[in-house]
Amino acid sequence: MSKAVARKLDEFIARHLPTAQHMQLAVADYDSRSLTLTAPLGPSINDKLTAFGGSIYVVAVMACWGMVYLRCVEQGLDPDIVVAKGEIDYMKPVDGDIVASSLPTDEADWTQFFEDFAERGRAKIALSSEVRIGDAVAARFSGLYAIVGVKA
């Protein structure tokens, strides 16, 4: 894991995302191809003793958002990122810590994303993530992310 780069996401969460802080969202692994985030079950538990669906969504969406953020950091950018679209399918209850990993995206898509940003000052990329319980997929998320600028 590129700890120095991944630490930037933990720092961003600590400064700007109180919901993610409450959920104790943290980077577990990052290698420029995929990002894995974890959140303990405790802050997100529901009356069925499983993770609240909204919490699963937050971790899944943030695995992709964080991927965009960290790839931008690697490019020397401090991006302003928005989620333009998001959809999740819940397949199994999550009865332990919530663990979401972004799925690897073709490197050509990243190249196009950064070329579009350089040309227009904004860019979009489609990303997906999975929440897993052991070997089983508990939820699958897909979203469209946009850089709408950089912070001054």
OpenMM code with the backbone's topology and positions (N, CA, C; nanometers):
from openmm import Vec3, app, unit

residues = "MET SER LYS ALA VAL ALA ARG LYS LEU ASP GLU PHE ILE ALA ARG HIS LEU PRO THR ALA GLN HIS MET GLN LEU ALA VAL ALA ASP TYR ASP SER ARG SER LEU THR LEU THR ALA PRO LEU GLY PRO SER ILE ASN ASP LYS LEU THR ALA PHE GLY GLY SER ILE TYR VAL VAL ALA VAL MET ALA CYS TRP GLY MET VAL TYR LEU ARG CYS VAL GLU GLN GLY LEU ASP PRO ASP ILE VAL VAL ALA LYS GLY GLU ILE ASP TYR MET LYS PRO VAL ASP GLY ASP ILE VAL ALA SER SER LEU PRO THR ASP GLU ALA ASP TRP THR GLN PHE PHE GLU ASP PHE ALA GLU ARG GLY ARG ALA LYS ILE ALA LEU SER SER GLU VAL ARG ILE GLY ASP ALA VAL ALA ALA ARG PHE SER GLY LEU TYR ALA ILE VAL GLY VAL LYS ALA".split()
positions = [
    Vec3(0.0856, -0.1184, 0.0000),
    Vec3(0.0000, 0.0000, 0.0000),
    Vec3(0.0892, 0.1234, 0.0000),
    Vec3(0.0522, 0.2182, -0.0814),
    Vec3(0.1207, 0.3463, -0.0809),
    Vec3(0.0686, 0.4261, 0.0386),
    Vec3(0.1326, 0.4049, 0.1535),
    Vec3(0.0817, 0.4623, 0.2791),
    Vec3(0.0779, 0.6138, 0.2782),
    Vec3(0.1794, 0.6773, 0.2183),
    Vec3(0.1816, 0.8235, 0.2168),
    Vec3(0.0641, 0.8789, 0.1374),
    Vec3(0.0332, 0.8176, 0.0237),
    Vec3(-0.0800, 0.8627, -0.0569),
    Vec3(-0.2106, 0.8303, 0.0144),
    Vec3(-0.2247, 0.7074, 0.0636),
    Vec3(-0.3477, 0.6660, 0.1310),
    Vec3(-0.3763, 0.7509, 0.2542),
    Vec3(-0.2731, 0.7942, 0.3216),
    Vec3(-0.2900, 0.8788, 0.4406),
    Vec3(-0.3622, 1.0092, 0.4045),
    Vec3(-0.3452, 1.0570, 0.2809),
    Vec3(-0.4136, 1.1799, 0.2370),
    Vec3(-0.5656, 1.1637, 0.2446),
    Vec3(-0.6155, 1.0445, 0.2120),
    Vec3(-0.7597, 1.0219, 0.2201),
    Vec3(-0.8053, 1.0184, 0.3653),
    Vec3(-0.7306, 0.9496, 0.4520),
    Vec3(-0.7645, 0.9498, 0.5949),
    Vec3(-0.7671, 1.0932, 0.6491),
    Vec3(-0.6709, 1.1764, 0.6067),
    Vec3(-0.6659, 1.3161, 0.6511),
    Vec3(-0.7865, 1.3944, 0.5988),
    Vec3(-0.8247, 1.3701, 0.4732),
    Vec3(-0.9406, 1.4385, 0.4146),
    Vec3(-1.0669, 1.4040, 0.4932),
    Vec3(-1.0851, 1.2760, 0.5226),
    Vec3(-1.2011, 1.2316, 0.5997),
    Vec3(-1.2030, 1.3001, 0.7362),
    Vec3(-1.0886, 1.3049, 0.8022),
    Vec3(-1.0803, 1.3654, 0.9349),
    Vec3(-1.1153, 1.5151, 0.9319),
    Vec3(-1.0813, 1.5832, 0.8232),
    Vec3(-1.1060, 1.7269, 0.8138),
    Vec3(-1.2460, 1.7628, 0.7650),
    Vec3(-1.3032, 1.6803, 0.6752),
    Vec3(-1.4203, 1.7262, 0.6021),
    Vec3(-1.5458, 1.6388, 0.6091),
    Vec3(-1.5381, 1.5165, 0.6596),
    Vec3(-1.6513, 1.4242, 0.6483),
    Vec3(-1.6948, 1.3692, 0.7839),
    Vec3(-1.7765, 1.4448, 0.8587),
    Vec3(-1.8168, 1.3999, 0.9919),
    Vec3(-1.8936, 1.2673, 0.9922),
    Vec3(-1.9740, 1.2410, 0.8899),
    Vec3(-2.0462, 1.1131, 0.8854),
    Vec3(-1.9476, 0.9978, 0.8749),
    Vec3(-1.8494, 1.0108, 0.7867),
    Vec3(-1.7472, 0.9070, 0.7707),
    Vec3(-1.6635, 0.8937, 0.8987),
    Vec3(-1.6389, 1.0058, 0.9656),
    Vec3(-1.5656, 1.0003, 1.0935),
    Vec3(-1.6451, 0.9205, 1.1958),
    Vec3(-1.7745, 0.9493, 1.2056),
    Vec3(-1.8596, 0.8786, 1.3020),
    Vec3(-1.8601, 0.7283, 1.2734),
    Vec3(-1.8582, 0.6939, 1.1458),
    Vec3(-1.8582, 0.5526, 1.1064),
    Vec3(-1.7201, 0.4878, 1.1235),
    Vec3(-1.6189, 0.5695, 1.1564),
    Vec3(-1.4806, 0.5233, 1.1728),
    Vec3(-1.4258, 0.4647, 1.0425),
    Vec3(-1.4635, 0.5273, 0.9316),
    Vec3(-1.4175, 0.4861, 0.7996),
    Vec3(-1.2677, 0.5063, 0.7887),
    Vec3(-1.1977, 0.4052, 0.7385),
    Vec3(-1.0522, 0.4135, 0.7285),
    Vec3(-1.0024, 0.3366, 0.6064),
    Vec3(-0.8878, 0.3802, 0.5559),
    Vec3(-0.8223, 0.3111, 0.4449),
    Vec3(-0.7578, 0.1834, 0.4972),
    Vec3(-0.7887, 0.0711, 0.4329),
    Vec3(-0.7256, -0.0566, 0.4670),
    Vec3(-0.6145, -0.0907, 0.3685),
    Vec3(-0.6339, -0.0527, 0.2397),
    Vec3(-0.5347, -0.0859, 0.1380),
    Vec3(-0.5554, 0.0037, 0.0164),
    Vec3(-0.4446, 0.0390, -0.0486),
    Vec3(-0.4487, 0.1181, -0.1713),
    Vec3(-0.3253, 0.0861, -0.2532),
    Vec3(-0.3467, 0.0630, -0.3850),
    Vec3(-0.2309, 0.0326, -0.4698),
    Vec3(-0.2394, 0.0979, -0.6080),
    Vec3(-0.3123, 0.2060, -0.6226),
    Vec3(-0.3340, 0.2782, -0.7484),
    Vec3(-0.4280, 0.2059, -0.8445),
    Vec3(-0.4609, 0.0815, -0.8193),
    Vec3(-0.5581, 0.0085, -0.9012),
    Vec3(-0.6884, -0.0127, -0.8250),
    Vec3(-0.6774, -0.0229, -0.6922),
    Vec3(-0.7942, -0.0473, -0.6096),
    Vec3(-0.7741, 0.0147, -0.4718),
    Vec3(-0.8849, 0.0531, -0.4117),
    Vec3(-0.8862, 0.1088, -0.2768),
    Vec3(-0.9823, 0.0264, -0.1933),
    Vec3(-0.9383, -0.0137, -0.0756),
    Vec3(-1.0250, -0.0852, 0.0181),
    Vec3(-1.0422, 0.0000, 0.1426),
    Vec3(-1.1686, 0.0206, 0.1796),
    Vec3(-1.2040, 0.0953, 0.3000),
    Vec3(-1.2751, 0.0021, 0.3962),
    Vec3(-1.2605, 0.0308, 0.5247),
    Vec3(-1.3302, -0.0467, 0.6271),
    Vec3(-1.4011, 0.0471, 0.7232),
    Vec3(-1.5081, -0.0052, 0.7811),
    Vec3(-1.5804, 0.0642, 0.8877),
    Vec3(-1.6330, -0.0440, 0.9815),
    Vec3(-1.6076, -0.0297, 1.1110),
    Vec3(-1.6576, -0.1315, 1.2043),
    Vec3(-1.8100, -0.1342, 1.2071),
    Vec3(-1.8652, -0.2487, 1.2364),
    Vec3(-2.0098, -0.2654, 1.2392),
    Vec3(-2.0753, -0.1778, 1.3465),
    Vec3(-2.0127, -0.1637, 1.4619),
    Vec3(-2.0738, -0.0964, 1.5773),
    Vec3(-2.1464, 0.0336, 1.5485),
    Vec3(-2.0821, 0.1344, 1.4884),
    Vec3(-2.1505, 0.2614, 1.4642),
    Vec3(-2.2606, 0.2538, 1.3581),
    Vec3(-2.2673, 0.1432, 1.2846),
    Vec3(-2.3629, 0.1315, 1.1739),
    Vec3(-2.4638, 0.0192, 1.1923),
    Vec3(-2.4710, -0.0360, 1.3132),
    Vec3(-2.5566, -0.1524, 1.3367),
    Vec3(-2.7042, -0.1119, 1.3373),
    Vec3(-2.7886, -0.2008, 1.2883),
    Vec3(-2.9317, -0.1750, 1.2891),
    Vec3(-3.0028, -0.2711, 1.3848),
    Vec3(-3.1346, -0.2689, 1.3829),
    Vec3(-3.2132, -0.3513, 1.4738),
    Vec3(-3.2047, -0.5011, 1.4426),
    Vec3(-3.1511, -0.5369, 1.3274),
    Vec3(-3.1344, -0.6775, 1.2895),
    Vec3(-2.9935, -0.7281, 1.3195),
    Vec3(-2.9133, -0.6402, 1.3837),
    Vec3(-2.7737, -0.6687, 1.4186),
    Vec3(-2.6867, -0.6870, 1.2946),
    Vec3(-2.7247, -0.6178, 1.1884),
    Vec3(-2.6450, -0.6118, 1.0660),
    Vec3(-2.6216, -0.4648, 1.0337),
    Vec3(-2.5404, -0.4406, 0.9312),
    Vec3(-2.5096, -0.3024, 0.8934),
    Vec3(-2.6303, -0.2366, 0.8273),
    Vec3(-2.6562, -0.1144, 0.8655),
    Vec3(-2.7591, -0.0313, 0.8068),
    Vec3(-2.7281, -0.0119, 0.6580),
    Vec3(-2.8288, -0.0250, 0.5722),
    Vec3(-2.8081, -0.0134, 0.4278),
    Vec3(-2.7433, 0.1178, 0.3874),
    Vec3(-2.7797, 0.2271, 0.4540),
    Vec3(-2.7189, 0.3563, 0.4231),
    Vec3(-2.5704, 0.3588, 0.4526),
    Vec3(-2.5298, 0.2894, 0.5574),
    Vec3(-2.3873, 0.2822, 0.5916),
    Vec3(-2.3107, 0.2007, 0.4889),
    Vec3(-2.3710, 0.0915, 0.4426),
    Vec3(-2.3088, 0.0109, 0.3375),
    Vec3(-2.2894, 0.0979, 0.2136),
    Vec3(-2.3921, 0.1762, 0.1801),
    Vec3(-2.3844, 0.2658, 0.0651),
    Vec3(-2.2694, 0.3652, 0.0814),
    Vec3(-2.2590, 0.4264, 0.1998),
    Vec3(-2.1528, 0.5251, 0.2238),
    Vec3(-2.0152, 0.4633, 0.2008),
    Vec3(-1.9904, 0.3459, 0.2546),
    Vec3(-1.8583, 0.2841, 0.2408),
    Vec3(-1.8332, 0.2466, 0.0943),
    Vec3(-1.9348, 0.1944, 0.0266),
    Vec3(-1.9196, 0.1564, -0.1144),
    Vec3(-1.8946, 0.2788, -0.2025),
    Vec3(-1.9724, 0.3859, -0.1831),
    Vec3(-1.9547, 0.5066, -0.2642),
    Vec3(-1.8194, 0.5709, -0.2351),
    Vec3(-1.7765, 0.5677, -0.1093),
    Vec3(-1.6483, 0.6277, -0.0720),
    Vec3(-1.5287, 0.5477, -0.1234),
    Vec3(-1.5441, 0.4170, -0.1441),
    Vec3(-1.4337, 0.3388, -0.2012),
    Vec3(-1.4025, 0.3890, -0.3422),
    Vec3(-1.5058, 0.4269, -0.4162),
    Vec3(-1.4844, 0.4821, -0.5499),
    Vec3(-1.4446, 0.6295, -0.5442),
    Vec3(-1.5127, 0.7069, -0.4599),
    Vec3(-1.4781, 0.8493, -0.4457),
    Vec3(-1.3326, 0.8622, -0.4027),
    Vec3(-1.2942, 0.7800, -0.3052),
    Vec3(-1.1561, 0.7827, -0.2569),
    Vec3(-1.0565, 0.7429, -0.3639),
    Vec3(-1.0966, 0.6520, -0.4522),
    Vec3(-1.0104, 0.6127, -0.5632),
    Vec3(-0.9838, 0.7319, -0.6538),
    Vec3(-1.0885, 0.8065, -0.6878),
    Vec3(-1.0705, 0.9277, -0.7692),
    Vec3(-0.9804, 1.0266, -0.6956),
    Vec3(-1.0088, 1.0465, -0.5680),
    Vec3(-0.9299, 1.1416, -0.4892),
    Vec3(-0.7820, 1.1039, -0.4880),
    Vec3(-0.7522, 0.9779, -0.4600),
    Vec3(-0.6118, 0.9370, -0.4499),
    Vec3(-0.5417, 0.9373, -0.5850),
    Vec3(-0.6112, 0.8993, -0.6903),
    Vec3(-0.5495, 0.9072, -0.8235),
    Vec3(-0.5193, 1.0536, -0.8587),
    Vec3(-0.6076, 1.1456, -0.8203),
    Vec3(-0.5821, 1.2884, -0.8419),
    Vec3(-0.4622, 1.3353, -0.7606),
    Vec3(-0.4539, 1.2934, -0.6346),
    Vec3(-0.3390, 1.3290, -0.5498),
    Vec3(-0.2099, 1.2828, -0.6167),
    Vec3(-0.2116, 1.1624, -0.6726),
    Vec3(-0.0922, 1.1115, -0.7422),
    Vec3(-0.0561, 1.1973, -0.8639),
    Vec3(-0.1560, 1.2666, -0.9207),
    Vec3(-0.1323, 1.3559, -1.0348),
    Vec3(-0.0972, 1.4983, -0.9897),
    Vec3(-0.0906, 1.5194, -0.8571),
    Vec3(-0.0577, 1.6514, -0.8050),
    Vec3(-0.1776, 1.7458, -0.7992),
    Vec3(-0.2990, 1.6904, -0.8030),
    Vec3(-0.4204, 1.7722, -0.8005),
    Vec3(-0.4880, 1.7658, -0.6640),
    Vec3(-0.5499, 1.8755, -0.6236),
    Vec3(-0.6372, 1.8791, -0.5060),
    Vec3(-0.7789, 1.8963, -0.5604),
    Vec3(-0.8454, 1.7856, -0.5938),
    Vec3(-0.9672, 1.7912, -0.6743),
    Vec3(-1.0931, 1.8271, -0.5965),
    Vec3(-1.1882, 1.8820, -0.6698),
    Vec3(-1.3232, 1.9008, -0.6207),
    Vec3(-1.4066, 1.7942, -0.6916),
    Vec3(-1.4437, 1.6884, -0.6189),
    Vec3(-1.5080, 1.5695, -0.6761),
    Vec3(-1.6539, 1.5641, -0.6330),
    Vec3(-1.7390, 1.5262, -0.7271),
    Vec3(-1.8788, 1.5015, -0.6952),
    Vec3(-1.9195, 1.3642, -0.7483),
    Vec3(-2.0188, 1.3063, -0.6838),
    Vec3(-2.0797, 1.1829, -0.7326),
    Vec3(-2.1962, 1.2264, -0.8209),
    Vec3(-2.1866, 1.1990, -0.9507),
    Vec3(-2.2905, 1.2410, -1.0442),
    Vec3(-2.4059, 1.1410, -1.0496),
    Vec3(-2.3766, 1.0153, -1.0193),
    Vec3(-2.4786, 0.9105, -1.0244),
    Vec3(-2.4296, 0.7943, -0.9409),
    Vec3(-2.5214, 0.7266, -0.8730),
    Vec3(-2.4837, 0.6094, -0.7950),
    Vec3(-2.5978, 0.5107, -0.7845),
    Vec3(-2.5631, 0.3832, -0.7905),
    Vec3(-2.6633, 0.2775, -0.7807),
    Vec3(-2.6023, 0.1594, -0.7057),
    Vec3(-2.6814, 0.1004, -0.6164),
    Vec3(-2.6308, -0.0118, -0.5379),
    Vec3(-2.7318, -0.1261, -0.5394),
    Vec3(-2.6796, -0.2464, -0.5421),
    Vec3(-2.7602, -0.3674, -0.5277),
    Vec3(-2.7151, -0.4365, -0.4000),
    Vec3(-2.8101, -0.4658, -0.3125),
    Vec3(-2.7821, -0.5354, -0.1871),
    Vec3(-2.8163, -0.6832, -0.2067),
    Vec3(-2.7186, -0.7719, -0.1854),
    Vec3(-2.7414, -0.9141, -0.2064),
    Vec3(-2.7462, -0.9961, -0.0779),
    Vec3(-2.6713, -0.9538, 0.0222),
    Vec3(-2.6644, -1.0278, 0.1489),
    Vec3(-2.6525, -0.9288, 0.2638),
    Vec3(-2.7005, -0.9650, 0.3811),
    Vec3(-2.6787, -0.8780, 0.4979),
    Vec3(-2.5301, -0.8757, 0.5351),
    Vec3(-2.4879, -0.7638, 0.5884),
    Vec3(-2.3496, -0.7486, 0.6350),
    Vec3(-2.3537, -0.7572, 0.7866),
    Vec3(-2.3051, -0.8690, 0.8399),
    Vec3(-2.3124, -0.8916, 0.9844),
    Vec3(-2.1773, -0.8768, 1.0543),
    Vec3(-2.0861, -0.8098, 0.9876),
    Vec3(-1.9540, -0.7820, 1.0443),
    Vec3(-1.9091, -0.6453, 0.9965),
    Vec3(-1.7814, -0.6183, 1.0107),
    Vec3(-1.7298, -0.4904, 0.9638),
    Vec3(-1.7623, -0.4726, 0.8161),
    Vec3(-1.7862, -0.3482, 0.7778),
    Vec3(-1.8156, -0.3171, 0.6379),
    Vec3(-1.6818, -0.2979, 0.5664),
    Vec3(-1.6582, -0.3780, 0.4642),
    Vec3(-1.5343, -0.3720, 0.3865),
    Vec3(-1.5728, -0.3557, 0.2400),
    Vec3(-1.5336, -0.2426, 0.1811),
    Vec3(-1.5649, -0.2157, 0.0404),
    Vec3(-1.4359, -0.1918, -0.0360),
    Vec3(-1.4286, -0.2515, -0.1547),
    Vec3(-1.3123, -0.2324, -0.2424),
    Vec3(-1.3587, -0.1831, -0.3777),
    Vec3(-1.2894, -0.0814, -0.4280),
    Vec3(-1.3162, -0.0386, -0.5651),
    Vec3(-1.2626, -0.1466, -0.6586),
    Vec3(-1.3317, -0.1666, -0.7678),
    Vec3(-1.2873, -0.2649, -0.8664),
    Vec3(-1.1908, -0.1971, -0.9631),
    Vec3(-1.0862, -0.2671, -1.0041),
    Vec3(-0.9902, -0.2053, -1.0969),
    Vec3(-1.0588, -0.1568, -1.2249),
    Vec3(-1.0145, -0.0419, -1.2707),
    Vec3(-1.0642, 0.0212, -1.3925),
    Vec3(-0.9514, 0.0211, -1.4943),
    Vec3(-0.9852, 0.0028, -1.6190),
    Vec3(-0.8854, 0.0029, -1.7254),
    Vec3(-0.8014, 0.1308, -1.7176),
    Vec3(-0.6715, 0.1159, -1.7263),
    Vec3(-0.5819, 0.2317, -1.7157),
    Vec3(-0.6093, 0.3334, -1.8265),
    Vec3(-0.6574, 0.2873, -1.9412),
    Vec3(-0.6915, 0.3791, -2.0504),
    Vec3(-0.8053, 0.4731, -2.0086),
    Vec3(-0.8966, 0.4262, -1.9238),
    Vec3(-1.0048, 0.5121, -1.8744),
    Vec3(-0.9503, 0.6225, -1.7849),
    Vec3(-0.8514, 0.5877, -1.7011),
    Vec3(-0.7879, 0.6903, -1.6176),
    Vec3(-0.7128, 0.7916, -1.7037),
    Vec3(-0.6423, 0.7429, -1.8048),
    Vec3(-0.5692, 0.8335, -1.8942),
    Vec3(-0.6656, 0.9313, -1.9602),
    Vec3(-0.7779, 0.8794, -2.0112),
    Vec3(-0.8784, 0.9650, -2.0750),
    Vec3(-0.9372, 1.0641, -1.9748),
    Vec3(-0.9619, 1.0188, -1.8540),
    Vec3(-1.0156, 1.1039, -1.7476),
    Vec3(-0.9245, 1.2243, -1.7238),
    Vec3(-0.7952, 1.1992, -1.7085),
    Vec3(-0.7029, 1.3096, -1.6814),
    Vec3(-0.6786, 1.3959, -1.8047),
    Vec3(-0.6847, 1.3377, -1.9249),
    Vec3(-0.6743, 1.4182, -2.0471),
    Vec3(-0.7952, 1.5108, -2.0592),
    Vec3(-0.9148, 1.4564, -2.0331),
    Vec3(-1.0359, 1.5391, -2.0371),
    Vec3(-1.0263, 1.6533, -1.9375),
    Vec3(-0.9768, 1.6227, -1.8175),
    Vec3(-0.9645, 1.7270, -1.7159),
    Vec3(-0.8654, 1.8348, -1.7605),
    Vec3(-0.7532, 1.7940, -1.8177),
    Vec3(-0.6524, 1.8908, -1.8631),
    Vec3(-0.7093, 1.9807, -1.9737),
    Vec3(-0.7926, 1.9243, -2.0606),
    Vec3(-0.8483, 2.0007, -2.1719),
    Vec3(-0.9650, 2.0904, -2.1310),
    Vec3(-1.0525, 2.0405, -2.0431),
    Vec3(-1.1777, 2.1115, -2.0142),
    Vec3(-1.1924, 2.1623, -1.8717),
    Vec3(-1.1050, 2.1177, -1.7817),
    Vec3(-1.1181, 2.1582, -1.6422),
    Vec3(-1.2227, 2.0790, -1.5662),
    Vec3(-1.2750, 1.9742, -1.6297),
    Vec3(-1.3696, 1.8817, -1.5667),
    Vec3(-1.3626, 1.7499, -1.6413),
    Vec3(-1.4020, 1.6424, -1.5721),
    Vec3(-1.3965, 1.5090, -1.6327),
    Vec3(-1.4848, 1.4144, -1.5534),
    Vec3(-1.5284, 1.3048, -1.6196),
    Vec3(-1.6112, 1.2034, -1.5543),
    Vec3(-1.5499, 1.0660, -1.5750),
    Vec3(-1.5730, 0.9788, -1.4762),
    Vec3(-1.5291, 0.8405, -1.4873),
    Vec3(-1.6295, 0.7510, -1.4143),
    Vec3(-1.6574, 0.6355, -1.4742),
    Vec3(-1.7465, 0.5359, -1.4127),
    Vec3(-1.6617, 0.4385, -1.3319),
    Vec3(-1.7017, 0.4157, -1.2069),
    Vec3(-1.6299, 0.3243, -1.1185),
    Vec3(-1.7292, 0.2334, -1.0467),
    Vec3(-1.6787, 0.1204, -1.0001),
    Vec3(-1.7608, 0.0249, -0.9261),
    Vec3(-1.6865, -0.0219, -0.8023),
    Vec3(-1.7644, -0.0687, -0.7051),
    Vec3(-1.7055, -0.1269, -0.5850),
    Vec3(-1.7926, -0.2422, -0.5379),
    Vec3(-1.7337, -0.3237, -0.4520),
    Vec3(-1.8061, -0.4343, -0.3906),
    Vec3(-1.7836, -0.4333, -0.2408),
    Vec3(-1.8893, -0.4669, -0.1696),
    Vec3(-1.8810, -0.4937, -0.0260),
    Vec3(-1.8875, -0.6448, -0.0138),
    Vec3(-1.7897, -0.7015, 0.0551),
    Vec3(-1.7812, -0.8470, 0.0651),
    Vec3(-1.7901, -0.8917, 0.2100),
    Vec3(-1.8501, -1.0072, 0.2281),
    Vec3(-1.8509, -1.0782, 0.3561),
    Vec3(-1.7851, -1.2118, 0.3255),
    Vec3(-1.6615, -1.2276, 0.3703),
    Vec3(-1.5859, -1.3472, 0.3357),
    Vec3(-1.5672, -1.3525, 0.1850),
    Vec3(-1.6033, -1.4644, 0.1238),
    Vec3(-1.5896, -1.4798, -0.0213),
    Vec3(-1.7134, -1.4341, -0.0985),
    Vec3(-1.8168, -1.3915, -0.0293),
    Vec3(-1.9427, -1.3557, -0.0949),
    Vec3(-1.9565, -1.2041, -0.1113),
    Vec3(-2.0142, -1.1653, -0.2247),
    Vec3(-2.0450, -1.0240, -0.2477),
    Vec3(-2.1765, -0.9929, -0.1765),
    Vec3(-2.1719, -0.8960, -0.0857),
    Vec3(-2.2913, -0.8550, -0.0122),
    Vec3(-2.3620, -0.7376, -0.0800),
    Vec3(-2.2855, -0.6520, -0.1479),
    Vec3(-2.3425, -0.5375, -0.2188),
    Vec3(-2.2498, -0.5000, -0.3329),
    Vec3(-2.3098, -0.4520, -0.4402),
    Vec3(-2.2328, -0.4074, -0.5563),
    Vec3(-2.2796, -0.2668, -0.5914),
    Vec3(-2.1842, -0.1736, -0.6001),
    Vec3(-2.2128, -0.0330, -0.6274),
    Vec3(-2.1509, 0.0063, -0.7618),
    Vec3(-2.2214, 0.0908, -0.8357),
    Vec3(-2.1621, 0.1524, -0.9547),
    Vec3(-2.1993, 0.2996, -0.9527),
    Vec3(-2.1034, 0.3819, -0.9934),
    Vec3(-2.1279, 0.5250, -0.9893),
    Vec3(-2.0511, 0.5994, -1.0952),
    Vec3(-2.0928, 0.7233, -1.1173),
    Vec3(-2.0253, 0.8128, -1.2081),
    Vec3(-1.9715, 0.9283, -1.1245),
    Vec3(-1.8427, 0.9502, -1.1366),
    Vec3(-1.7735, 1.0518, -1.0562),
    Vec3(-1.7202, 1.1599, -1.1482),
    Vec3(-1.7229, 1.2823, -1.0994),
    Vec3(-1.6758, 1.3949, -1.1801),
    Vec3(-1.5808, 1.4813, -1.0978),
    Vec3(-1.4769, 1.5273, -1.1642),
    Vec3(-1.3954, 1.6369, -1.1093),
    Vec3(-1.4550, 1.7624, -1.1724),
    Vec3(-1.4968, 1.8548, -1.0869),
    Vec3(-1.5562, 1.9785, -1.1372),
    Vec3(-1.4632, 2.0973, -1.1202),
    Vec3(-1.3399, 2.0702, -1.0815),
    Vec3(-1.2391, 2.1727, -1.0629),
    Vec3(-1.1363, 2.1280, -0.9625),
    Vec3(-1.0477, 2.2200, -0.9296),
    Vec3(-0.9495, 2.1937, -0.8246),
    Vec3(-0.9578, 2.3059, -0.7229),
    Vec3(-0.9160, 2.2756, -0.6037),
    Vec3(-0.9199, 2.3744, -0.4964),
    Vec3(-0.7961, 2.4638, -0.5076),
    Vec3(-0.8185, 2.5887, -0.4831),
    Vec3(-0.7076, 2.6863, -0.4949),
    Vec3(-0.6216, 2.6857, -0.3711),
] * unit.nanometer
topology = app.Topology()
chain = topology.addChain("A")
for resn in residues:
    res = topology.addResidue(resn, chain)
    for name in ("N", "CA", "C"):
        topology.addAtom(name, app.Element.getBySymbol(name[0]), res)
